[in-house]
Every structure is written in C-alpha cells, then in structure tokens.
Amino acid sequence: KSKLAGTYSEKGLEDNYIGFVYYLKEDFPKAIFYNEQAIKLEPHHPVYYNDLGMAYYSSGNNHLAKEEFNKAKECYNLALKALNKAIDLDKDYADAYVNRAFVKFKLHDYKGTLEDLRQSFNLDPLLLMDEVVQDLLEKLEPLLKKEIITDARPIIENYAPSLKNSSSPVGQSISSSPIEDRLTEALQRFYS
C-alpha cells in the first residue's frame, strides 16, 4: 500500500472514488476521466496514477476483445506511463509494481514483468498469494521454460532460499507459519 494513503483532499478522494465506481462498472472512459480529475487536483498522489493506469489497462483489454490491437497498445502505453508516475512518487508502492507487471506482460516485456513482480514481492510478500498474480505467474511459466528469460532462476531463488541449493525443484519448506507455508507453496509451484 502507498505510504501516502490517507492524505488526500476531499474533492480528490471523491473523484478517485467515483472513478473507481465507474471502473467496477467497466465504464472505463468515465473511470479514466474521474481519475484524471483527481490527478489535476492532487498531482503528487501515487494511488490516483495507479488507478488511472488500471483503468487504461482494462480499457486496453476491452479493445483487445474487439481486436482493435493498436488502440489496445496505446491504452497499455498510457497505463505504463501512469504506473511509472505512481512509482516515481512512491517507490514503496507494491500494488503499483504488480499492476505495472501486468501491463508489461501485455506489452511482451517479460523480463520487465519479472522485475516488477520481484520488487512488489520485496515490498509485500503477501502479493504472491493473490490469485490474479498466480495466474500471471502461470502465464509466465511456459515463457520461462522456453528460456525467453534466461535470468529467471536467480529472481525466483531470492524468494525461496530453501530452493537455492536444492537438487529438487520443489525443495524443502522452512516455514513456521501458515502464511509462510502458503508463500513457500506458491513459490514452489512457480519454481517447479
């Protein structure tokens, strides 16, 4: 979560909230409009850029469904720009890194996807347990196995020390709590 959470003006927060409601209704143009309004009022809040980025991202997915590939790529690039700004404003904003990973994946930047996932897990290891993140990791797996990304193993090993020198790709769990066990299990599924 952003370290700036809770420091928004009432009007900026209102616009951001209205944008979020439109996002949930899948009315992405209105979601984009209201998030842009929030940014005009408070241009230094990473959450607004994160939400704008996700509205553009979802808009791009919508265009892909309609086979408007150039428009989809434009939306992903706008999402990337907004998420870059969110991260510039708050380097510890884990959600912005994970959201940017999704955008980079759509833009076929698989190495960048892994780097952003790594950073998001460093900031908030519990993100690894998110179902949507697990889906992304599963989509990356075939690409990793084809060695499109040759430096993936060191990235993964950073999150599973018990796997680093193991002859088994599954390794041993060194967890001591249910959350750590779930994290280790998720890493082992991705690693193997």
TIVEXMAR-144656 format. One record per atom (N, C-alpha, C): residue number from 1; atom name; y, z, x; residue in three letters. Coordinates in steps of 0.001 Angstrom, whole numbers, padded with zeros to 6 digits. Each point is the difference from the previous one (the first is absolute). Layout:
N
SITE    n  atom    north       up     east  res
SITE  NUM    CA        Y        Z        X  ALA
...
***
This chain:
192
SITE    n  atom    north       up     east  res
SITE    1     N  -001189   000000   000840  LYS
SITE    1    CA   001189   000000  -000840  LYS
SITE    1     C   001242   000000   000877  LYS
SITE    2     N   001083  -000454  -000548  SER
SITE    2    CA   001240  -000084   000751  SER
SITE    2     C   000607   001367   000226  SER
SITE    3     N   000536   000203   001192  LYS
SITE    3    CA   000661   001265   000303  LYS
SITE    3     C   001325   000122  -000744  LYS
SITE    4     N   000485  -001090  -000582  LEU
SITE    4    CA   001260   000030  -000732  LEU
SITE    4     C  -000199   000227  -001493  LEU
SITE    5     N  -001238   000197  -000435  ALA
SITE    5    CA  -000261   000182  -001428  ALA
SITE    5     C   000826   001159  -000530  ALA
SITE    6     N   000577  -000193  -001184  GLY
SITE    6    CA   000757   001057  -000644  GLY
SITE    6     C   001483  -000022   000315  GLY
SITE    7     N   000497  -000983   000764  THR
SITE    7    CA   001415  -000025   000373  THR
SITE    7     C   000727  -001184  -000635  THR
SITE    8     N  -000437  -000452  -001156  TYR
SITE    8    CA   000567  -001168  -000630  TYR
SITE    8     C   001097   000378  -000986  TYR
SITE    9     N   000947  -000935  -000199  SER
SITE    9    CA   001001   000213  -001048  SER
SITE    9     C  -000668  -000236  -001343  SER
SITE   10     N   000610   000521  -001028  GLU
SITE   10    CA  -000569  -000127  -001340  GLU
SITE   10     C  -000097  -001463  -000434  GLU
SITE   11     N   001043  -000775   000223  LYS
SITE   11    CA   000001  -001405  -000417  LYS
SITE   11     C  -000997  -000834   000803  LYS
SITE   12     N  -000076   000239   001314  GLY
SITE   12    CA  -000972  -000722   000813  GLY
SITE   12     C  -001422   000318  -000425  GLY
SITE   13     N  -000260   001265  -000247  LEU
SITE   13    CA  -001325   000429  -000438  LEU
SITE   13     C  -000328  -000601  -001365  LEU
SITE   14     N   000989  -000050  -000870  GLU
SITE   14    CA  -000195  -000586  -001334  GLU
SITE   14     C  -000372  -001476   000114  GLU
SITE   15     N   000739  -000751   000806  ASP
SITE   15    CA  -000308  -001421   000182  ASP
SITE   15     C  -001387  -000188   000606  ASP
SITE   16     N  -000327   000814   000972  ASN
SITE   16    CA  -001313  -000078   000629  ASN
SITE   16     C  -001096   000295  -001026  ASN
SITE   17     N   000214   000994  -000830  TYR
SITE   17    CA  -000983   000365  -001021  TYR
SITE   17     C  -000165  -001134  -001019  TYR
SITE   18     N   001112  -000573  -000454  ILE
SITE   18    CA  -000064  -001123  -000944  ILE
SITE   18     C  -000761  -001163   000643  ILE
SITE   19     N   000286  -000245   001280  GLY
SITE   19    CA  -000735  -001037   000720  GLY
SITE   19     C  -001486   000282   000037  GLY
SITE   20     N  -000358   001265   000194  PHE
SITE   20    CA  -001412   000379   000035  PHE
SITE   20     C  -000666  -000220  -001355  PHE
SITE   21     N   000710   000318  -001071  VAL
SITE   21    CA  -000546  -000230  -001342  VAL
SITE   21     C  -000256  -001491  -000208  VAL
SITE   22     N   000957  -000833   000388  TYR
SITE   22    CA  -000208  -001452  -000124  TYR
SITE   22     C  -001137  -000468   000908  TYR
SITE   23     N  -000129   000613   001160  TYR
SITE   23    CA  -001110  -000334   000896  TYR
SITE   23     C  -001333   000274  -000699  TYR
SITE   24     N  -000103   001176  -000632  LEU
SITE   24    CA  -001239   000353  -000706  LEU
SITE   24     C  -000282  -000950  -001162  LEU
SITE   25     N   001063  -000521  -000611  LYS
SITE   25    CA  -000145  -000957  -001099  LYS
SITE   25     C  -000234  -001416   000519  LYS
SITE   26     N  -000032  -000159   001320  GLU
SITE   26    CA  -000189  -001282   000676  GLU
SITE   26     C   001124  -000997  -000306  GLU
SITE   27     N   001184   000548  -000252  ASP
SITE   27    CA   001202  -000828  -000145  ASP
SITE   27     C   000717   000060   001350  ASP
SITE   28     N  -000500  -000775   000945  PHE
SITE   28    CA   000447   000110   001383  PHE
SITE   28     C   001444  -000427   000227  PHE
SITE   29     N   000507  -001028  -000676  PRO
SITE   29    CA   001423  -000320   000201  PRO
SITE   29     C   000919   001176  -000357  PRO
SITE   30     N  -000284   000696  -001086  LYS
SITE   30    CA   000822   001154  -000369  LYS
SITE   30     C  -000220   001159   000972  LYS
SITE   31     N  -001234   000188   000442  ALA
SITE   31    CA  -000272   001052   000989  ALA
SITE   31     C   000796  -000272   001273  ALA
SITE   32     N   000022  -001253   000427  ILE
SITE   32    CA   000761  -000389   001192  ILE
SITE   32     C   001486   000255  -000225  ILE
SITE   33     N   000508  -000406  -001156  PHE
SITE   33    CA   001418   000181  -000310  PHE
SITE   33     C   000405   001472   000090  PHE
SITE   34     N  -000741   000877  -000655  TYR
SITE   34    CA   000388   001411  -000020  TYR
SITE   34     C  -000166   000668   001366  TYR
SITE   35     N  -001002  -000397   000757  ASN
SITE   35    CA  -000123   000559   001348  ASN
SITE   35     C   001132  -000493   000896  ASN
SITE   36     N   000413  -001243  -000187  GLU
SITE   36    CA   001153  -000494   000768  GLU
SITE   36     C   001270   000761  -000381  GLU
SITE   37     N   000135   000364  -001283  GLN
SITE   37    CA   001157   000794  -000428  GLN
SITE   37     C  -000008   001369   000676  GLN
SITE   38     N  -001163   000616   000078  ALA
SITE   38    CA  -000117   001304   000664  ALA
SITE   38     C   000383  -000124   001474  ALA
SITE   39     N  -000415  -001083   000635  ILE
SITE   39    CA   000317  -000223   001419  ILE
SITE   39     C   001500  -000214   000195  ILE
SITE   40     N   000643  -000703  -000933  LYS
SITE   40    CA   001453  -000188   000107  LYS
SITE   40     C   000726   001345  -000040  LYS
SITE   41     N  -000498   000914  -000810  LEU
SITE   41    CA   000622   001326  -000099  LEU
SITE   41     C  -000298   000866   001218  LEU
SITE   42     N  -001223  -000101   000488  GLU
SITE   42    CA  -000437   000845   001112  GLU
SITE   42     C  -000839  -000825   000971  GLU
SITE   43     N   000655  -000722   000897  PRO
SITE   43    CA  -000712  -000928   000873  PRO
SITE   43     C  -000791   000656   001133  PRO
SITE   44     N  -000025   001306   000072  HIS
SITE   44    CA  -000696   000666   001105  HIS
SITE   44     C  -001233   000771  -000442  HIS
SITE   45     N  -000512  -000281  -001162  HIS
SITE   45    CA  -001181   000715  -000485  HIS
SITE   45     C  -001231  -000887   000049  HIS
SITE   46     N  -000964   000368   000821  PRO
SITE   46    CA  -001174  -000847   000205  PRO
SITE   46     C  -000854  -000188  -001245  PRO
SITE   47     N  -000028   000974  -000897  VAL
SITE   47    CA  -000840  -000126  -001192  VAL
SITE   47     C   000439  -001192  -000843  VAL
SITE   48     N   001297  -000225  -000104  TYR
SITE   48    CA   000487  -001125  -000791  TYR
SITE   48     C  -000463  -001324   000601  TYR
SITE   49     N   000050  -000101   001313  TYR
SITE   49    CA  -000466  -001225   000663  TYR
SITE   49     C  -001509  -000149  -000147  TYR
SITE   50     N  -000723   001108   000088  ASN
SITE   50    CA  -001443  -000039  -000186  ASN
SITE   50     C  -000331  -000528  -001393  ASN
SITE   51     N   000661   000545  -001006  ASP
SITE   51    CA  -000273  -000429  -001371  ASP
SITE   51     C   000416  -001455  -000226  ASP
SITE   52     N   001111  -000412   000588  LEU
SITE   52    CA   000423  -001399  -000083  LEU
SITE   52     C  -001053  -000896   000654  LEU
SITE   53     N  -000469   000417   001163  GLY
SITE   53    CA  -001033  -000770   000694  GLY
SITE   53     C  -001255  -000165  -000833  GLY
SITE   54     N  -000401   001063  -000674  MET
SITE   54    CA  -001214  -000086  -000809  MET
SITE   54     C   000222  -000860  -001249  MET
SITE   55     N   001217  -000005  -000533  ALA
SITE   55    CA   000286  -000879  -001139  ALA
SITE   55     C  -000075  -001465   000441  ALA
SITE   56     N   000562  -000304   001185  TYR
SITE   56    CA  -000114  -001367   000528  TYR
SITE   56     C  -001465  -000354   000281  TYR
SITE   57     N  -000719   000956   000571  TYR
SITE   57    CA  -001416  -000223   000314  TYR
SITE   57     C  -000774  -000355  -001275  TYR
SITE   58     N   000199   000788  -001041  SER
SITE   58    CA  -000704  -000248  -001261  SER
SITE   58     C   000449  -001303  -000636  SER
SITE   59     N   001263  -000330   000147  SER
SITE   59    CA   000502  -001269  -000497  SER
SITE   59     C  -000687  -001151   000728  SER
SITE   60     N  -000201   000165   001289  GLY
SITE   60    CA  -000722  -001016   000776  GLY
SITE   60     C  -001421  -000156  -000471  GLY
SITE   61     N  -000675   001116  -000291  ASN
SITE   61    CA  -001362  -000078  -000530  ASN
SITE   61     C  -000010  -000757  -001315  ASN
SITE   62     N   001006   000227  -000826  ASN
SITE   62    CA   000117  -000690  -001271  ASN
SITE   62     C   000147  -001508   000216  ASN
SITE   63     N   000792  -000393   000987  HIS
SITE   63    CA   000171  -001424   000293  HIS
SITE   63     C  -001282  -000606   000564  HIS
SITE   64     N  -000748   000786   000770  LEU
SITE   64    CA  -001259  -000528   000513  LEU
SITE   64     C  -000939  -000334  -001140  LEU
SITE   65     N  -000009   000850  -001019  ALA
SITE   65    CA  -000870  -000250  -001145  ALA
SITE   65     C   000377  -001313  -000673  ALA
SITE   66     N   001257  -000369   000084  LYS
SITE   66    CA   000484  -001248  -000605  LYS
SITE   66     C  -000020  -001152   001013  LYS
SITE   67     N  -000548   000252   001162  GLU
SITE   67    CA  -000109  -000988   001071  GLU
SITE   67     C   001357  -000502   000481  GLU
SITE   68     N   001006   000838  -000060  GLU
SITE   68    CA   001306  -000346   000545  GLU
SITE   68     C   000090   000618   001390  GLU
SITE   69     N  -000736  -000573   000928  PHE
SITE   69    CA  -000196   000620   001298  PHE
SITE   69     C   001288   000180   000797  PHE
SITE   70     N   000903  -000953  -000040  ASN
SITE   70    CA   001252   000152   000754  ASN
SITE   70     C   000832   001152  -000532  ASN
SITE   71     N   000032   000133  -001324  LYS
SITE   71    CA   000741   001117  -000602  LYS
SITE   71     C  -000673   001322   000362  LYS
SITE   72     N  -001312   000021   000034  ALA
SITE   72    CA  -000714   001216   000377  ALA
SITE   72     C   000349   000401   001427  ALA
SITE   73     N  -000006  -000975   000905  LYS
SITE   73    CA   000330   000300   001398  LYS
SITE   73     C   001433   000505   000121  LYS
SITE   74     N   000907  -000578  -000754  GLU
SITE   74    CA   001387   000458   000001  GLU
SITE   74     C   000077   001454  -000473  GLU
SITE   75     N  -000738   000311  -001047  CYS
SITE   75    CA  -000012   001384  -000499  CYS
SITE   75     C  -000570   000956   001043  CYS
SITE   76     N  -001071  -000407   000674  TYR
SITE   76    CA  -000584   000862   001029  TYR
SITE   76     C   000971   000210   001159  TYR
SITE   77     N   000716  -001045   000361  ASN
SITE   77    CA   000990   000151   001078  ASN
SITE   77     C   001139   000928  -000409  ASN
SITE   78     N   000432  -000074  -001256  LEU
SITE   78    CA   001023   000927  -000495  LEU
SITE   78     C  -000549   001427  -000038  LEU
SITE   79     N  -001263   000140  -000393  ALA
SITE   79    CA  -000634   001324  -000002  ALA
SITE   79     C  -000043   000562   001422  ALA
SITE   80     N  -000374  -000852   000945  LEU
SITE   80    CA  -000064   000420   001397  LEU
SITE   80     C   001367   000460   000497  LEU
SITE   81     N   001036  -000731  -000355  LYS
SITE   81    CA   001357   000360   000405  LYS
SITE   81     C   000391   001370  -000569  LYS
SITE   82     N  -000281   000227  -001275  ALA
SITE   82    CA   000343   001282  -000627  ALA
SITE   82     C  -000802   001147   000618  ALA
SITE   83     N  -001271  -000220   000247  LEU
SITE   83    CA  -000838   001055   000591  LEU
SITE   83     C   000397   000272   001444  LEU
SITE   84     N   000389  -001036   000739  ASN
SITE   84    CA   000512   000215   001361  ASN
SITE   84     C   001226   000902  -000034  ASN
SITE   85     N   000865  -000223  -000978  LYS
SITE   85    CA   001210   000823  -000136  LYS
SITE   85     C  -000371   001445  -000349  LYS
SITE   86     N  -000967   000182  -000895  ALA
SITE   86    CA  -000450   001353  -000347  ALA
SITE   86     C  -000490   000733   001248  ALA
SITE   87     N  -000748  -000697   000829  ILE
SITE   87    CA  -000547   000607   001219  ILE
SITE   87     C   001101   000233   001024  ILE
SITE   88     N   000963  -000918   000086  ASP
SITE   88    CA   001140   000214   000896  ASP
SITE   88     C   000764   001264  -000380  ASP
SITE   89     N   000107   000253  -001291  LEU
SITE   89    CA   000732   001183  -000470  LEU
SITE   89     C  -000792   001291   000159  LEU
SITE   90     N  -001328  -000099  -000051  ASP
SITE   90    CA  -000842   001193   000121  ASP
SITE   90     C  -001315  -000379   000670  ASP
SITE   91     N  -000067   000229   001296  LYS
SITE   91    CA  -001185  -000369   000790  LYS
SITE   91     C  -001246   000802  -000389  LYS
SITE   92     N   000169   001080  -000768  ASP
SITE   92    CA  -001121   000842  -000410  ASP
SITE   92     C  -000443  -000255  -001435  ASP
SITE   93     N   000398  -001115  -000589  TYR
SITE   93    CA  -000277  -000311  -001397  TYR
SITE   93     C  -001350  -000720  -000084  TYR
SITE   94     N  -001072   000774  -000099  ALA
SITE   94    CA  -001363  -000524   000041  ALA
SITE   94     C  -000263  -001047  -001081  ALA
SITE   95     N   000488   000242  -001208  ASP
SITE   95    CA  -000246  -000951  -001083  ASP
SITE   95     C   000599  -001372   000300  ASP
SITE   96     N   001155  -000033   000653  ALA
SITE   96    CA   000614  -001284   000332  ALA
SITE   96     C  -000868  -000768   001004  ALA
SITE   97     N  -000611   000711   000946  TYR
SITE   97    CA  -000891  -000674   000959  TYR
SITE   97     C  -001222  -000583  -000707  TYR
SITE   98     N  -000599   000775  -000895  VAL
SITE   98    CA  -001194  -000501  -000674  VAL
SITE   98     C   000366  -001161  -000925  VAL
SITE   99     N   001154   000083  -000659  ASN
SITE   99    CA   000429  -001108  -000851  ASN
SITE   99     C   000291  -001248   000831  ASN
SITE  100     N   000615   000197   001169  ARG
SITE  100    CA   000269  -001151   000866  ARG
SITE  100     C  -001305  -000608   000497  ARG
SITE  101     N  -001028   000814   000182  ALA
SITE  101    CA  -001305  -000528   000409  ALA
SITE  101     C  -000536  -000983  -001044  ALA
SITE  102     N   000179   000330  -001273  PHE
SITE  102    CA  -000453  -000904  -001057  PHE
SITE  102     C   000750  -001327   000053  PHE
SITE  103     N   001295   000073   000235  VAL
SITE  103    CA   000806  -001222   000089  VAL
SITE  103     C  -000431  -000827   001205  VAL
SITE  104     N  -000176   000646   001139  LYS
SITE  104    CA  -000427  -000727   001202  LYS
SITE  104     C  -001362  -000656  -000208  LYS
SITE  105     N  -000879   000684  -000734  PHE
SITE  105    CA  -001306  -000588  -000288  PHE
SITE  105     C   000166  -001298  -000787  PHE
SITE  106     N   000875   000014  -001007  LYS
SITE  106    CA   000235  -001201  -000806  LYS
SITE  106     C   000594  -001121   000838  LYS
SITE  107     N   000747   000364   001043  LEU
SITE  107    CA   000604  -000994   000888  LEU
SITE  107     C  -000928  -000367   001161  LEU
SITE  108     N  -001246   000467  -000053  HIS
SITE  108    CA  -001036  -000288   000997  HIS
SITE  108     C   000320   000572   001377  HIS
SITE  109     N   000784   001055   000041  ASP
SITE  109    CA   000280   000719   001251  ASP
SITE  109     C  -000973   001180   000060  ASP
SITE  110     N  -001249  -000276   000384  TYR
SITE  110    CA  -001042   001008  -000056  TYR
SITE  110     C   000185   001077   001061  TYR
SITE  111     N   000449  -000397   001170  LYS
SITE  111    CA   000263   000995   001043  LYS
SITE  111     C   001134   000930  -000444  LYS
SITE  112     N   001044  -000559  -000581  GLY
SITE  112    CA   001099   000802  -000518  GLY
SITE  112     C  -000451   000918  -001127  GLY
SITE  113     N  -000929  -000501  -000812  THR
SITE  113    CA  -000562   000821  -001079  THR
SITE  113     C  -000663   001232   000576  THR
SITE  114     N  -000834  -000206   001007  LEU
SITE  114    CA  -000686   001137   000629  LEU
SITE  114     C   000980   000956   000666  LEU
SITE  115     N   001009  -000527   000657  GLU
SITE  115    CA   000986   000865   000663  GLU
SITE  115     C   000735   000872  -001012  GLU
SITE  116     N   000376  -000583  -001141  ASP
SITE  116    CA   000681   000792  -001018  ASP
SITE  116     C  -000936   001022  -000640  ASP
SITE  117     N  -001246  -000382  -000213  LEU
SITE  117    CA  -000956   000977  -000527  LEU
SITE  117     C  -000171   001147   000985  LEU
SITE  118     N  -000089  -000334   001270  ARG
SITE  118    CA  -000137   001043   001019  ARG
SITE  118     C   001183   000962  -000060  ARG
SITE  119     N   001194  -000531  -000074  GLN
SITE  119    CA   001190   000854  -000041  GLN
SITE  119     C   000016   000848  -001271  GLN
SITE  120     N  -000369  -000597  -001137  SER
SITE  120    CA  -000004   000766  -001248  SER
SITE  120     C  -001027   001119   000055  SER
SITE  121     N  -001172  -000252   000613  PHE
SITE  121    CA  -001027   001041   000115  PHE
SITE  121     C   000443   001095   000966  PHE
SITE  122     N   000739  -000367   001046  ASN
SITE  122    CA   000541   001013   000913  ASN
SITE  122     C   000940   000941  -000742  ASN
SITE  123     N   000796  -000551  -000901  LEU
SITE  123    CA   000984   000793  -000736  LEU
SITE  123     C  -000618   000765  -001160  LEU
SITE  124     N  -000987  -000599  -000655  ASP
SITE  124    CA  -000636   000628  -001164  ASP
SITE  124     C  -001461  -000439  -000064  ASP
SITE  125     N  -000895   000740   000669  PRO
SITE  125    CA  -001414  -000384   000043  PRO
SITE  125     C  -000654  -000118  -001377  PRO
SITE  126     N   000534   000662  -000998  LEU
SITE  126    CA  -000599  -000062  -001327  LEU
SITE  126     C   000144  -001377  -000646  LEU
SITE  127     N   000914  -000820   000497  LEU
SITE  127    CA   000131  -001360  -000527  LEU
SITE  127     C  -001289  -000794   000173  LEU
SITE  128     N  -000793   000363   000979  LEU
SITE  128    CA  -001259  -000703   000247  LEU
SITE  128     C  -000952   000124  -001184  LEU
SITE  129     N   000163   001042  -000788  MET
SITE  129    CA  -000904   000214  -001130  MET
SITE  129     C   000438  -000751  -001255  MET
SITE  130     N   001171  -000579  -000003  ASP
SITE  130    CA   000505  -000726  -001158  ASP
SITE  130     C  -000888  -001219  -000270  ASP
SITE  131     N  -000378  -000206  -001250  GLU
SITE  131    CA  -000895  -001112  -000355  GLU
SITE  131     C   000581  -001360   000362  GLU
SITE  132     N   001292  -000167  -000205  VAL
SITE  132    CA   000634  -001283   000291  VAL
SITE  132     C  -000014  -000267   001505  VAL
SITE  133     N   000203   001045   000791  VAL
SITE  133    CA  -000065  -000136   001454  VAL
SITE  133     C  -001431  -000330   000419  VAL
SITE  134     N  -000971   000658  -000628  GLN
SITE  134    CA  -001398  -000302   000309  GLN
SITE  134     C  -000323  -001464  -000311  GLN
SITE  135     N   000536  -000505  -001105  ASP
SITE  135    CA  -000202  -001420  -000336  ASP
SITE  135     C   000573  -000912   001082  ASP
SITE  136     N   001190   000340   000489  LEU
SITE  136    CA   000605  -000798   001069  LEU
SITE  136     C  -000855   000057   001259  LEU
SITE  137     N  -000490   001176   000341  LEU
SITE  137    CA  -000854   000133   001178  LEU
SITE  137     C  -001265  -000835  -000149  LEU
SITE  138     N  -000553  -000034  -001206  GLU
SITE  138    CA  -001197  -000818  -000243  GLU
SITE  138     C   000317  -001487   000164  GLU
SITE  139     N   001200  -000422  -000421  LYS
SITE  139    CA   000389  -001398   000170  LYS
SITE  139     C   000212  -000341   001469  LYS
SITE  140     N   000444   000981   000776  LEU
SITE  140    CA   000203  -000235   001430  LEU
SITE  140     C  -001325  -000077   000760  LEU
SITE  141     N  -001010   000682  -000506  GLU
SITE  141    CA  -001271   000109   000721  GLU
SITE  141     C  -000587  -001341   000426  GLU
SITE  142     N  -000117  -001001  -000890  PRO
SITE  142    CA  -000564  -001280   000459  PRO
SITE  142     C   000853  -000653   001093  PRO
SITE  143     N   001293   000181  -000091  LEU
SITE  143    CA   000880  -000571   001019  LEU
SITE  143     C  -000238   000677   001338  LEU
SITE  144     N  -000236   001308  -000047  LEU
SITE  144    CA  -000275   000729   001231  LEU
SITE  144     C  -001335  -000431   000593  LEU
SITE  145     N  -000981  -000173  -000858  LYS
SITE  145    CA  -001321  -000395   000484  LYS
SITE  145     C   000027  -001394   000610  LYS
SITE  146     N   000910  -000851  -000460  LYS
SITE  146    CA   000138  -001339   000574  LYS
SITE  146     C   000850   000038   001253  LYS
SITE  147     N   000413   001168   000398  GLU
SITE  147    CA   000791   000235   001206  GLU
SITE  147     C   001340  -000720  -000023  GLU
SITE  148     N   000565  -000161  -001193  ILE
SITE  148    CA   001361  -000513  -000085  ILE
SITE  148     C   000936   001010   000652  ILE
SITE  149     N  -000343   001276  -000183  ILE
SITE  149    CA   000786   001078   000594  ILE
SITE  149     C  -000892   000671   001031  ILE
SITE  150     N   000208  -000281   001249  THR
SITE  150    CA  -000903   000499   001034  THR
SITE  150     C   000284   001432   000409  THR
SITE  151     N   001169   000521  -000319  ASP
SITE  151    CA   000318   001365   000413  ASP
SITE  151     C  -000170   001002  -001135  ASP
SITE  152     N  -000781  -000333  -001016  ALA
SITE  152    CA  -000166   000899  -001146  ALA
SITE  152     C  -000773   001266   000373  ALA
SITE  153     N  -000991  -000106   000868  ARG
SITE  153    CA  -000836   001160   000317  ARG
SITE  153     C   000821   001169   000543  ARG
SITE  154     N   000919  -000196   000962  PRO
SITE  154    CA   000793   001144   000467  PRO
SITE  154     C   000864   000614  -001103  PRO
SITE  155     N   000498  -000824  -000906  ILE
SITE  155    CA   000809   000522  -001101  ILE
SITE  155     C  -000846   000913  -000873  ILE
SITE  156     N  -001205  -000455  -000346  ILE
SITE  156    CA  -000875   000797  -000855  ILE
SITE  156     C  -000443   001265   000730  ILE
SITE  157     N  -000302  -000130   001272  GLU
SITE  157    CA  -000484   001157   000761  GLU
SITE  157     C   001020   001132   000035  GLU
SITE  158     N   001265  -000329  -000081  ASN
SITE  158    CA   001032   001044  -000024  ASN
SITE  158     C  -000141   000916  -001208  ASN
SITE  159     N  -000631  -000498  -001069  TYR
SITE  159    CA  -000131   000782  -001221  TYR
SITE  159     C  -001367   000643  -000142  TYR
SITE  160     N  -000887  -000297   000873  ALA
SITE  160    CA  -001343   000562  -000084  ALA
SITE  160     C  -000481   000347   001396  ALA
SITE  161     N   000506   001091   000580  PRO
SITE  161    CA  -000399   000363   001364  PRO
SITE  161     C  -001502   000153   000147  PRO
SITE  162     N  -000681   000413  -001047  SER
SITE  162    CA  -001449   000169   000111  SER
SITE  162     C  -000705  -001339   000140  SER
SITE  163     N   000686  -001091  -000317  LEU
SITE  163    CA  -000609  -001323   000097  LEU
SITE  163     C   000240  -000659   001354  LEU
SITE  164     N   001015   000500   000728  LYS
SITE  164    CA   000481  -000688   001200  LYS
SITE  164     C  -001104  -000316   001005  LYS
SITE  165     N  -000836   000973   000332  ASN
SITE  165    CA  -001032  -000221   001008  ASN
SITE  165     C  -001399   000022  -000592  ASN
SITE  166     N  -000066  -000207  -001297  SER
SITE  166    CA  -001287   000050  -000673  SER
SITE  166     C  -000715  -001339   000143  SER
SITE  167     N  -001310   000049   000186  SER
SITE  167    CA  -000765  -001238   000021  SER
SITE  167     C  -000223  -000501  -001421  SER
SITE  168     N   000117   000890  -000965  SER
SITE  168    CA  -000122  -000386  -001398  SER
SITE  168     C   001371  -000341  -000554  SER
SITE  169     N   000119  -001077  -000763  PRO
SITE  169    CA   001304  -000308  -000577  PRO
SITE  169     C   000417   001020  -001054  PRO
SITE  170     N  -000936   000781  -000482  VAL
SITE  170    CA   000333   000992  -001006  VAL
SITE  170     C   000420   001310   000641  VAL
SITE  171     N  -000620   000367   001101  GLY
SITE  171    CA   000408   001198   000729  GLY
SITE  171     C  -000330   001284  -000736  GLY
SITE  172     N   000564   001076   000509  GLN
SITE  172    CA  -000235   001300  -000590  GLN
SITE  172     C   001294   000517  -000584  GLN
SITE  173     N  -000123   000741  -001076  SER
SITE  173    CA   001172   000604  -000613  SER
SITE  173     C   000293   001327   000676  SER
SITE  174     N   001272   000187   000377  ILE
SITE  174    CA   000408   001268   000592  ILE
SITE  174     C   000917   000745  -000962  ILE
SITE  175     N  -000067  -000377  -001271  SER
SITE  175    CA   000892   000554  -000996  SER
SITE  175     C  -000381   001419  -000374  SER
SITE  176     N   001027   000717  -000463  SER
SITE  176    CA  -000247   001371  -000408  SER
SITE  176     C   000483   000269  -001418  SER
SITE  177     N   000563  -000991  -000661  SER
SITE  177    CA   000452   000197  -001369  SER
SITE  177     C  -000388  -001210  -000829  SER
SITE  178     N  -000022   000140  -001336  PRO
SITE  178    CA  -000340  -001153  -000843  PRO
SITE  178     C   000943  -001182   000207  PRO
SITE  179     N   001291   000262   000195  ILE
SITE  179    CA   000952  -001088   000227  ILE
SITE  179     C  -000309  -000704   001312  ILE
SITE  180     N  -000257   000784   001059  GLU
SITE  180    CA  -000345  -000610   001287  GLU
SITE  180     C  -001299  -000782  -000104  GLU
SITE  181     N  -000964   000527  -000772  ASP
SITE  181    CA  -001256  -000721  -000191  ASP
SITE  181     C   000247  -001342  -000679  ASP
SITE  182     N   000851  -000017  -001018  ARG
SITE  182    CA   000307  -001243  -000705  ARG
SITE  182     C   000730  -000971   000923  ARG
SITE  183     N   000915   000509   000802  LEU
SITE  183    CA   000701  -000856   000957  LEU
SITE  183     C  -000973  -000607   000993  LEU
SITE  184     N  -000868   000838   000548  THR
SITE  184    CA  -000975  -000482   000977  THR
SITE  184     C  -000919  -001035  -000635  THR
SITE  185     N  -000422   000254  -001223  GLU
SITE  185    CA  -000866  -000944  -000699  GLU
SITE  185     C   000711  -001346  -000212  GLU
SITE  186     N   001266   000053  -000393  ALA
SITE  186    CA   000759  -001237  -000201  ALA
SITE  186     C   000138  -000765   001310  ALA
SITE  187     N   000269   000715   001082  LEU
SITE  187    CA   000101  -000650   001309  LEU
SITE  187     C  -001327  -000608   000427  LEU
SITE  188     N  -001076   000730  -000250  GLN
SITE  188    CA  -001302  -000499   000393  GLN
SITE  188     C  -000364  -001266  -000771  GLN
SITE  189     N   000349  -000042  -001293  ARG
SITE  189    CA  -000248  -001221  -000791  ARG
SITE  189     C   000785  -001164   000584  ARG
SITE  190     N   001249   000248   000375  PHE
SITE  190    CA   000819  -001074   000559  PHE
SITE  190     C  -000495  -000409   001376  PHE
SITE  191     N  -000429   000980   000790  TYR
SITE  191    CA  -000390  -000249   001380  TYR
SITE  191     C  -001311  -000754   000099  TYR
SITE  192     N  -000925   000322  -000912  SER
SITE  192    CA  -001342  -000605   000122  SER
SITE  192     C  -000061  -001396  -000567  SER
***
